[in-house]
Amino acid sequence: MWRSFVVTSTGDYAISGGVITPNEQDVGPPPGLKPPLEGGDVQGLKYLEDIRKLLEPLHTHRECHSRQLYYDQYALLLMLPFLNPTLAKLRSIQQATGLRNVQKKLHVHKTSLGSLSEAQGRFDPALLGECFQTLAAQAEAIDGHPRPGALAEELEAVAYDGSLLHALPRMLWASWLDSEHRAIRLHMEFNIFKAVPQGVLVTAGNTDENKVLRERLAPGKVYVVDAGFAEYALFESIIQAQSSLVARVHDNAAYDIVQERDLSEDDRAAGVEFDRVVRLGCKAKQGDLSKPLRLVKVHVKSPPQRGLARRRSKVSSKKTFRHRPEEYDLLIATDLMDLPAEQVAMLFRFRWTIELFFRWFKCVLGFSHLLCESEKGLQILVYCALIVSLFVVLWTGRKPTVRTLEMIQLYFQGWAELDELEAHISSLQKRGR
């Protein structure tokens, strides 16, 4: 017969029907069974007050009806695991809603697991997306962040790329390779000067990234993209949307030279080998573009990795291992005719910031355990994770790092005091990083 495990008022473990004997109290809970959460496990909720104020417009969301769990409360609860790894599962979050400190600071009631699970299909992700956009607009260029040059800084340059997250086989909507290998794809627009995301969309893993970008184009931006987006019809769509592009094209791209442009000393110092105005594509493809583009060739030397053995990269789509050469050339296409070639090269170099953010998002922030499984629920969860990441940037004034996130998590778990967290943030600002 199963007997439930509880915690006494003194913190000792007990079994319903009788208290454990003194010899048994040192043994701890049965294997595989975690002790219930206590108030001391969830600390530092003061900082969530800023997030709660941001989400206040969601509290009047009409689809709450007579439910006691409102949209803003649900979003706050989904943010807790990114700040406190103790709450790694939905059941842990549900248990935390029974703590008085959580109820007081987050203005929530004790919530059932069924309500938390059902909520992912009841709320509109677009409403939370508006809160995310409001917060992203508050971000400013980070001090100490490298600058590409005066002319390039006047542009609203955004990197655009996608990243895969593995999904469960039962998530039928997340189609990818086959019925046993499913994934979701994050399509992200990233401001490369502020080092913050500006937009995100969750789709099935096999969704065409070029098609998604074409549907999300906006005027007045410079889209910085890798060779995966080297589709000339897409380039034309960007130009017709009153935006510009800085895009890598394949090394074997065909083109006809229209004009050779002179190189400055700064261009040569940046590794620029030529700067040409060209007609991209073979005869059959040249009609995809309404005007010639610039083509800048840049020679890149990879910095040496001191003390580290050279390792092979991940398996490619052809199931073979690849080595990145120490020196290689990049062909960069752009319609920005007035920008110096070395600043064009620097703009494309800044595209790497989105790759670093994906690494932070998935490996450091911890977006790996899927608390939601529906497409709408995952879009909400992604917005929650991005809002937490943006608040870390606003709290610290710096790009988020592993050590800073660890310090914040220690604070939320009650291991670090508020003055210690503030001292850590102050030291980052003094060091300028």
GUDOBA-317900 format. One record per residue (C-alpha): residue number from 0; residue in one letter; x, y, z. Coordinates in steps of 0.1 Angstrom, whole numbers. Layout:
<nodes>
NODE   nr  rest   east  north     up
NODE  NUM     A      X      Y      Z
...
</nodes>
This chain:
<nodes>
NODE   nr  rest   east  north     up
NODE    0     M      0      0      0
NODE    1     W     14     34    -10
NODE    2     R     19     59     18
NODE    3     S     24     96      9
NODE    4     F     55    114     18
NODE    5     V     52    148     36
NODE    6     V     73    173     55
NODE    7     T     67    181     92
NODE    8     S     67    216    106
NODE    9     T    103    211    117
NODE   10     G    114    201     82
NODE   11     D    117    163     91
NODE   12     Y    103    138     67
NODE   13     A     72    119     78
NODE   14     I     48     93     64
NODE   15     S     11     97     66
NODE   16     G     -1     74     93
NODE   17     G     30     78    115
NODE   18     V     62     97    121
NODE   19     I     95     81    110
NODE   20     T    116     67    137
NODE   21     P    148     87    147
NODE   22     N    170     61    129
NODE   23     E    151     65     97
NODE   24     Q    152    103     98
NODE   25     D    188    104     86
NODE   26     V    180     82     56
NODE   27     G    161    109     36
NODE   28     P    133    104     11
NODE   29     P    129     73     -9
NODE   30     P    151     71    -41
NODE   31     G    137     91    -70
NODE   32     L    113    112    -47
NODE   33     K    122    148    -42
NODE   34     P    112    166    -10
NODE   35     P     85    192    -13
NODE   36     L     96    228    -19
NODE   37     E     99    251     10
NODE   38     G     97    289     12
NODE   39     G    135    292     14
NODE   40     D    138    275    -20
NODE   41     V    122    304    -38
NODE   42     Q    138    337    -29
NODE   43     G    146    370    -47
NODE   44     L    111    376    -60
NODE   45     K    117    414    -55
NODE   46     Y    133    416    -90
NODE   47     L    102    400   -105
NODE   48     E     82    432    -96
NODE   49     D     97    449   -127
NODE   50     I     85    421   -149
NODE   51     R     51    420   -132
NODE   52     K     46    457   -141
NODE   53     L     55    450   -177
NODE   54     L     29    423   -179
NODE   55     E      1    442   -162
NODE   56     P    -18    448   -195
NODE   57     L    -23    410   -198
NODE   58     H    -43    409   -166
NODE   59     T    -74    420   -183
NODE   60     H    -72    395   -211
NODE   61     R   -108    385   -218
NODE   62     E   -102    348   -223
NODE   63     C    -94    344   -186
NODE   64     H   -132    343   -180
NODE   65     S   -139    330   -145
NODE   66     R   -105    314   -141
NODE   67     Q    -83    324   -112
NODE   68     L    -51    321   -133
NODE   69     Y    -46    352   -154
NODE   70     Y    -23    356   -184
NODE   71     D      3    378   -166
NODE   72     Q      4    353   -137
NODE   73     Y      9    324   -160
NODE   74     A     37    342   -178
NODE   75     L     55    350   -145
NODE   76     L     53    314   -134
NODE   77     L     69    303   -167
NODE   78     M     98    327   -161
NODE   79     L    107    312   -127
NODE   80     P    127    282   -140
NODE   81     F    151    305   -159
NODE   82     L    158    324   -127
NODE   83     N    156    294   -103
NODE   84     P    167    260   -116
NODE   85     T    150    243    -87
NODE   86     L    117    248   -106
NODE   87     A    127    228   -136
NODE   88     K     94    212   -143
NODE   89     L     57    222   -145
NODE   90     R     49    202   -114
NODE   91     S     76    221    -95
NODE   92     I     61    254   -106
NODE   93     Q     26    242    -95
NODE   94     Q     40    233    -61
NODE   95     A     56    267    -58
NODE   96     T     22    284    -62
NODE   97     G     13    270    -28
NODE   98     L     41    290    -11
NODE   99     R     30    322      7
NODE  100     N     60    342     -5
NODE  101     V     53    333    -42
NODE  102     Q     16    341    -38
NODE  103     K     24    375    -22
NODE  104     K     51    386    -47
NODE  105     L     35    372    -79
NODE  106     H     -1    379    -69
NODE  107     V    -11    343    -77
NODE  108     H    -33    317    -60
NODE  109     K    -24    280    -55
NODE  110     T    -29    266    -90
NODE  111     S    -35    230   -101
NODE  112     L    -13    212   -126
NODE  113     G    -43    209   -149
NODE  114     S    -48    246   -150
NODE  115     L    -11    253   -158
NODE  116     S    -12    227   -186
NODE  117     E    -45    240   -201
NODE  118     A    -34    276   -200
NODE  119     Q     -9    271   -229
NODE  120     G    -38    268   -253
NODE  121     R    -60    296   -238
NODE  122     F    -38    326   -242
NODE  123     D    -27    345   -273
NODE  124     P     11    346   -278
NODE  125     A      8    379   -298
NODE  126     L     -2    398   -266
NODE  127     L     29    387   -248
NODE  128     G     49    395   -279
NODE  129     E     37    431   -276
NODE  130     C     52    432   -240
NODE  131     F     84    418   -254
NODE  132     Q     86    444   -281
NODE  133     T     80    472   -255
NODE  134     L    109    459   -235
NODE  135     A    132    454   -265
NODE  136     A    127    490   -275
NODE  137     Q    141    501   -241
NODE  138     A    175    484   -248
NODE  139     E    204    506   -258
NODE  140     A    237    500   -275
NODE  141     I    259    482   -249
NODE  142     D    289    500   -236
NODE  143     G    321    483   -247
NODE  144     H    305    466   -276
NODE  145     P    326    468   -308
NODE  146     R    315    494   -333
NODE  147     P    316    488   -371
NODE  148     G    320    525   -380
NODE  149     A    301    558   -380
NODE  150     L    282    552   -413
NODE  151     A    271    516   -404
NODE  152     E    260    526   -369
NODE  153     E    233    549   -384
NODE  154     L    217    518   -399
NODE  155     E    191    496   -382
NODE  156     A    211    464   -388
NODE  157     V    195    431   -378
NODE  158     A    208    396   -381
NODE  159     Y    183    370   -391
NODE  160     D    187    333   -386
NODE  161     G    170    301   -373
NODE  162     S    179    275   -348
NODE  163     L    166    240   -341
NODE  164     L    154    226   -307
NODE  165     H    146    189   -304
NODE  166     A    110    180   -297
NODE  167     L     92    150   -284
NODE  168     P     78    124   -308
NODE  169     R     43    130   -295
NODE  170     M     45    166   -306
NODE  171     L     29    158   -340
NODE  172     W     29    194   -353
NODE  173     A     67    197   -349
NODE  174     S     75    178   -381
NODE  175     W    112    175   -390
NODE  176     L    130    143   -402
NODE  177     D    104    116   -395
NODE  178     S     79    105   -369
NODE  179     E    105     97   -344
NODE  180     H    127    128   -349
NODE  181     R    108    160   -344
NODE  182     A    120    195   -338
NODE  183     I    109    231   -335
NODE  184     R    126    260   -353
NODE  185     L    132    294   -338
NODE  186     H    132    322   -364
NODE  187     M    149    352   -348
NODE  188     E    156    388   -357
NODE  189     F    185    401   -337
NODE  190     N    198    437   -333
NODE  191     I    235    434   -338
NODE  192     F    244    467   -322
NODE  193     K    222    464   -291
NODE  194     A    229    426   -289
NODE  195     V    193    419   -281
NODE  196     P    165    400   -300
NODE  197     Q    138    421   -317
NODE  198     G    115    394   -329
NODE  199     V    110    356   -328
NODE  200     L     87    330   -343
NODE  201     V     83    293   -334
NODE  202     T     74    269   -362
NODE  203     A     79    232   -371
NODE  204     G    115    221   -377
NODE  205     N    111    217   -414
NODE  206     T     97    251   -421
NODE  207     D    113    271   -450
NODE  208     E    134    299   -433
NODE  209     N    135    319   -465
NODE  210     K     97    319   -468
NODE  211     V     93    330   -431
NODE  212     L    118    359   -436
NODE  213     R    100    370   -467
NODE  214     E     67    372   -448
NODE  215     R     82    391   -419
NODE  216     L    101    418   -439
NODE  217     A     98    454   -427
NODE  218     P    110    487   -442
NODE  219     G    140    506   -431
NODE  220     K    162    477   -419
NODE  221     V    195    462   -431
NODE  222     Y    191    424   -430
NODE  223     V    224    406   -424
NODE  224     V    222    369   -433
NODE  225     D    244    339   -440
NODE  226     A    246    319   -472
NODE  227     G    215    298   -463
NODE  228     F    195    328   -473
NODE  229     A    214    333   -506
NODE  230     E    183    333   -528
NODE  231     Y    182    361   -554
NODE  232     A    144    363   -554
NODE  233     L    146    369   -516
NODE  234     F    172    396   -521
NODE  235     E    148    413   -545
NODE  236     S    120    410   -519
NODE  237     I    142    427   -493
NODE  238     I    149    456   -517
NODE  239     Q    112    459   -527
NODE  240     A    103    461   -490
NODE  241     Q    124    493   -488
NODE  242     S    151    476   -468
NODE  243     S    187    467   -476
NODE  244     L    208    435   -473
NODE  245     V    243    423   -464
NODE  246     A    244    387   -473
NODE  247     R    270    360   -479
NODE  248     V    267    342   -512
NODE  249     H    282    309   -521
NODE  250     D    318    308   -532
NODE  251     N    308    295   -567
NODE  252     A    282    322   -573
NODE  253     A    280    333   -609
NODE  254     Y    281    370   -618
NODE  255     D    290    395   -645
NODE  256     I    312    424   -635
NODE  257     V    297    458   -641
NODE  258     Q    323    480   -623
NODE  259     E    355    476   -603
NODE  260     R    356    499   -573
NODE  261     D    388    513   -558
NODE  262     L    400    500   -524
NODE  263     S    412    523   -496
NODE  264     E    440    514   -471
NODE  265     D    413    507   -444
NODE  266     D    396    483   -469
NODE  267     R    429    464   -475
NODE  268     A    437    463   -438
NODE  269     A    403    447   -431
NODE  270     G    411    419   -456
NODE  271     V    390    432   -485
NODE  272     E    404    418   -518
NODE  273     F    380    434   -542
NODE  274     D    349    455   -543
NODE  275     R    328    452   -575
NODE  276     V    294    461   -588
NODE  277     V    280    430   -604
NODE  278     R    250    413   -620
NODE  279     L    244    382   -597
NODE  280     G    234    349   -611
NODE  281     C    236    331   -644
NODE  282     K    216    342   -674
NODE  283     A    185    324   -663
NODE  284     K    187    339   -627
NODE  285     Q    198    375   -634
NODE  286     G    161    384   -640
NODE  287     D    154    377   -603
NODE  288     L    172    410   -593
NODE  289     S    160    443   -607
NODE  290     K    194    461   -603
NODE  291     P    231    453   -598
NODE  292     L    245    447   -564
NODE  293     R    279    452   -548
NODE  294     L    301    421   -543
NODE  295     V    328    424   -517
NODE  296     K    354    396   -513
NODE  297     V    370    394   -478
NODE  298     H    399    372   -468
NODE  299     V    395    359   -432
NODE  300     K    421    345   -409
NODE  301     S    408    325   -380
NODE  302     P    425    335   -347
NODE  303     P    447    307   -332
NODE  304     Q    433    288   -303
NODE  305     R    461    287   -278
NODE  306     G    465    257   -256
NODE  307     L    436    239   -274
NODE  308     A    438    210   -298
NODE  309     R    420    215   -330
NODE  310     R    387    197   -329
NODE  311     R    364    186   -356
NODE  312     S    331    204   -361
NODE  313     K    297    189   -357
NODE  314     V    283    165   -383
NODE  315     S    271    183   -414
NODE  316     S    239    176   -433
NODE  317     K    258    151   -454
NODE  318     K    268    131   -423
NODE  319     T    305    139   -427
NODE  320     F    329    158   -404
NODE  321     R    341    192   -415
NODE  322     H    371    212   -407
NODE  323     R    369    250   -408
NODE  324     P    401    262   -426
NODE  325     E    423    286   -408
NODE  326     E    421    310   -438
NODE  327     Y    391    313   -461
NODE  328     D    373    339   -484
NODE  329     L    338    354   -480
NODE  330     L    317    368   -508
NODE  331     I    294    394   -494
NODE  332     A    266    409   -515
NODE  333     T    249    442   -506
NODE  334     D    229    470   -521
NODE  335     L    245    496   -498
NODE  336     M    265    515   -524
NODE  337     D    278    543   -501
NODE  338     L    291    522   -473
NODE  339     P    329    516   -472
NODE  340     A    339    480   -481
NODE  341     E    356    475   -447
NODE  342     Q    324    485   -429
NODE  343     V    304    461   -451
NODE  344     A    328    433   -440
NODE  345     M    324    444   -404
NODE  346     L    286    444   -406
NODE  347     F    287    408   -418
NODE  348     R    312    399   -390
NODE  349     F    286    412   -365
NODE  350     R    262    386   -378
NODE  351     W    280    361   -355
NODE  352     T    263    378   -324
NODE  353     I    231    360   -332
NODE  354     E    249    326   -331
NODE  355     L    264    336   -297
NODE  356     F    229    345   -285
NODE  357     F    215    311   -296
NODE  358     R    242    294   -276
NODE  359     W    234    315   -246
NODE  360     F    196    309   -250
NODE  361     K    198    271   -253
NODE  362     C    229    262   -233
NODE  363     V    232    289   -206
NODE  364     L    197    303   -200
NODE  365     G    185    267   -201
NODE  366     F    158    267   -227
NODE  367     S    159    229   -231
NODE  368     H    132    215   -209
NODE  369     L     99    221   -227
NODE  370     L     73    231   -202
NODE  371     C     48    234   -230
NODE  372     E     42    211   -260
NODE  373     S     17    230   -282
NODE  374     E     28    255   -308
NODE  375     K     11    284   -290
NODE  376     G     25    273   -256
NODE  377     L     60    272   -269
NODE  378     Q     57    306   -285
NODE  379     I     46    319   -250
NODE  380     L     75    301   -234
NODE  381     V    100    315   -258
NODE  382     Y     87    351   -252
NODE  383     C     90    344   -214
NODE  384     A    127    333   -218
NODE  385     L    135    363   -240
NODE  386     I    119    387   -215
NODE  387     V    141    373   -188
NODE  388     S    171    376   -210
NODE  389     L    163    413   -218
NODE  390     F    158    421   -181
NODE  391     V    192    406   -173
NODE  392     V    207    430   -199
NODE  393     L    187    460   -185
NODE  394     W    196    451   -148
NODE  395     T    233    447   -156
NODE  396     G    238    471   -185
NODE  397     R    259    444   -201
NODE  398     K    256    413   -224
NODE  399     P    245    384   -202
NODE  400     T    272    360   -192
NODE  401     V    273    326   -175
NODE  402     R    287    340   -142
NODE  403     T    261    368   -141
NODE  404     L    233    344   -146
NODE  405     E    247    320   -120
NODE  406     M    248    349    -95
NODE  407     I    212    359   -102
NODE  408     Q    201    322    -98
NODE  409     L    220    320    -65
NODE  410     Y    201    351    -54
NODE  411     F    168    336    -64
NODE  412     Q    176    304    -46
NODE  413     G    185    323    -14
NODE  414     W    222    315    -14
NODE  415     A    233    351    -22
NODE  416     E    221    383     -5
NODE  417     L    209    413    -24
NODE  418     D    239    434    -16
NODE  419     E    262    406    -30
NODE  420     L    242    406    -62
NODE  421     E    244    443    -65
NODE  422     A    281    443    -58
NODE  423     H    286    417    -86
NODE  424     I    266    439   -111
NODE  425     S    286    470    -99
NODE  426     S    319    453   -105
NODE  427     L    308    444   -141
NODE  428     Q    300    480   -148
NODE  429     K    333    492   -134
NODE  430     R    352    468   -155
NODE  431     G    333    478   -186
NODE  432     R    322    443   -196
</nodes>
